[in-house]
Amino acid sequence: MYARLRPLLFRVDAEQAHRATLWLLEALSRVALGRRVIRQISGSPRTQTHVEVIGLSFPNRLGLAAGYDKDGRALRGLASLGFGHLEIGTITPLAQGGNPRPRLFRLVEEEALINRLGFPNAGGESVRDRLRARRTPGVVLGVNIGKGKETPLESAPGDYGRLLLALGPWADYVAINVSSPNTLGLRSLQGRVYLEGLLAELVTLRARLDRRLPMLVKLSPDLTEAGLDEAVDVIESAGVEGVIATNTTLAREGVESPLGSEAGGLSGKPLFRRALAAVERIVRRTQGRLPVIAVGGIRGGKEARAMREAGAALVQVYTGLVYRGPALVGEILEALG
């Protein structure tokens, strides 16, 4: 079905097509029959084996990466596809429109996307109210948070702290995004001095919440080996529960499309090797002590298995879903067993 629908979607502006997809998923999921149809299209198995990671019970090892549903508007529909966890965001304290359009580009030959969205989202309060009013049972919910566009790096811990306290009560875990290439200066937060201060502040604030709330840090695939080692050491020492590897890349290896010259972060097939190398290095560095959620270039069962063999506890998809459609969920779940 998706093979017939994709050419129509790809005739439309990428952002418009994405919004239409989310709307359709949410509309279908409002009734039980619609949710069954979504599940059938994805081909995900009804019987699944739960796994324990970061102290949480996940229905399976496959999740949806942050960026697909930034404001948590289609949780029921996305959960009906069969994902074991959904990660919404990136969310900033105040609503922001993001960067000027066009800002999302399909590189069809490479099965890739380039985005320079810049964290467009409804803001922490709006998302909190939505989550408080409508929770999706049976799926783990992650909330990805970031600093506002105009917030200086020195004030970044305040932005992350506000979001942790506002959204933490409604999340199963929080992902700390310090690696998007589309917010000026954000990646500097991966350096030792900034990262130590940020994580110390968040660990302290987390203690105020009347519940256990795992935190993970999302890292860039463009860190040097020394930079990645340093960031991982800081994360582990801070008492943070895990790492998400990786975000999008500024590199253009293997990209021949003229659109490859567009500014922004590259995701999809060309990112896979970088993401896999980062996962392997993190697992070696920590001897498996720090759980890793792998994301980047996973477009089928083969890539998902490779990430698991590298030591990833869970995997996430985004761009692969755009190109392969809902059946990707069932394929990966079958491959992971």
C-alpha positions, 0 to 999 in steps of 0.5 A: 500500500505504501509503495503506491502512496509514496509517489503521491506524498513525494510530490508534495513539500516534505513538511506538508506531507509529514504533517498530513501523515501525522494527521491521518495517523491520529485520525485513524487511531481515534477508533478501534477499527482504525488502530487495527488497520494501522497495526495490520499495515505495519505487520508488527507481531501481536505477541512480543517479548518485553525487555528491561532497559534503563530500568523500564520495561519496553514492549520491544526493542524498536522505537520512533526517534525524536523529530517525527512527532515533535509535539506529541500530536499523534501518539495513539496512531504511532503506538498502533504501528507497533513501536515499543517506545515513542520519543517526542520533541525536541521541545524548548521552553517557549514555542518557536517556529524554527528556521526559515523554509524551505528547511527539509529536503528529500535526497531520494537516491540516497534514501536520506533527508537533510533538515535545518528545522531548528527545533520548531515546537509548541513549547514546554507548557503546551506539550505538558498540557497535551500529555497530561490530557492524553496519555498512550498506555502500552508504549514507553514515552520519551521526551526530548528536550533542548535549549531555546534558540536565543538562550546563550550557552551559559544559561542553557542549564536553566532551559533544560531544567525548566523542561525537566521539571515541567515534562518529567512527570508525564514522561517515562524517560527524558532525552537531553539533546545537545547535538542538533547541528541546527541550533547555533552553538548547541553542540558545544554543550557536548564538551566536558565543561558545559556537559558536566555543569548541565548534567550536574544541574539536571541530576540535582533537579531530578531529585525533586520529582516524586518518581524515578525518571531515567535520563539519556544524552543524545550525541553527535556522530561528528564528534572526534573519537577523543570527543566522544570518549570524553562525553561518554565519560562525563555522562557515565560519571554524572549518573545518567542512565544512557546514551542515544547515538546518534543525531544527524551529521554535517558530513556528506559522505556517499551523497551525490544528490545536488541537494547534498549542498543544502545546509543542515543535518543529514539522516538516512542511509548515508549516516549508518556507518557513522552511527554504527561506529559511534555505538561500537565505540561507546559500548567498548568504552563503557564495557557495556555498562551504559545502555545505548539507543542506536539511531541513524540509517536504520532502514531494515532488519539488517541495519537493526541487527547490526546495531544490536550486535554492536551492543545497542540495547534499543534501536530507533528509526525516522528517515527509514519510515519516510522511505519504507513506510509502516511495514518497516516496523514489522520487518525490524521487529521480526529481525530482532526477534 
